[in-house]
């Protein structure tokens, strides 16, 4: 099983927007994180993975529900993985994705919702 490094979104999301002003670096990090979520296809993919049996989904099972080609779905999954929302493991020729525990909670805290 191949593991890739997950970006820690804690630094970007460790400060609440309503608690104190963000530094320039924290704002840039949070904007990068939020951009990953600012696409309807990526939000659907994230929700499909989160709702999948066993908490993970094969890329081969994600193209149909969103109606996009496999390369496009793979691109969206890569963006979500690099932003720290998904983890990726390789099994044979297929990649499996799982929601990173707490990743969405960090965004919620940054927005002051938690």
N, C-alpha and C positions, 0 to 999 in steps of 0.2 A: 504494500500500500504506500503510495507516494503522498507525502504531506507538503503543503506549501505554507509559507509564512503568512500569518494573518496580521494585517495592520491593526494596531490597537487604537480603537476610536475613543478610548478613555480620555486621552489628552485633549482631543477635539471636543469631547462632550462632557468633560469633567466640571465645567463651570456653567451654571444656569444663566440663561440670558436675562432673567428677571432678578437675579441675585446681585450681580455685579457686571460692569462692562467687560466685554471680551477684549483680550489683547489682539493686536493685529494678526499675530501668528495663530492664535486660537480661532479667530474668525475665519481665517483662510482654511484651516483644518476642518472646521465645522461646515463651511460652505462646500468643500470637497465631499464630505460625508453626505450632506443633504442632496447634492447633485446626483449622487448614486441612486437616491430614492425618488428623484424628480422625473421619473419616466413611468408611464402607465404599464409598460411591458415588464419593467424591472419590479415594480410593486406587485404585479400579478405573479411573477416568478417567485419572488420572496414568499408570498402567501401560499403558493402551491407547495413549495419546499417545506415550509413550516407546518402545513397541514398533512403532509404525506405520512404514510404508515412508517413507523420507525424513525420519523423525524428527518428522513433524507430522501432524495430523489435522484434518479439517474437522468443525465442530460437527454437520453433517448426518450424519456417519458415526458419531457417538458415542451417539446416542439409543438405537438398537437394542441394542447390546451391554449396556447397563446397564438397559434396560427402563424408562426414565424419559422423561417428556415433554421436548420441546425447551426450554421455559422453565426447567424444573428443572435440566436439564443445563447450560444457559447460566449459571444461578446458581452451580452448583458450579464451573464453569470460571472464573467471575469471582472466586470466593473463592480458588481456586488461583493465579490470575494476580496478585491483590492481595497474596498472601502471598509472591510471588516465585518460584513453582515453574514457572509457564508464561508464555510470551510469546504475544501475540496479534497477528495481522495480518489485515487485512480485504481480501478479494478479491471484488469485486462485492457480492453480497448475503450472502456467507458469510464466517464468521470461521474462521481456521485457528489452531491452537494447537501450540506446540512446547515441549518441556522446556527450561528455562533451564539451560545448562551449569553444572554444579557445585552447583546448588541443593540436591540431596539429599546431596551430600558435606558441605555445611555443617552440615546437621542431624546427620549421622553424627559429625562432629567435635565438635559440641556435646554429644553424648551420650557422648563419649569412646571411640567405637568405631573411630576412624581412627588 
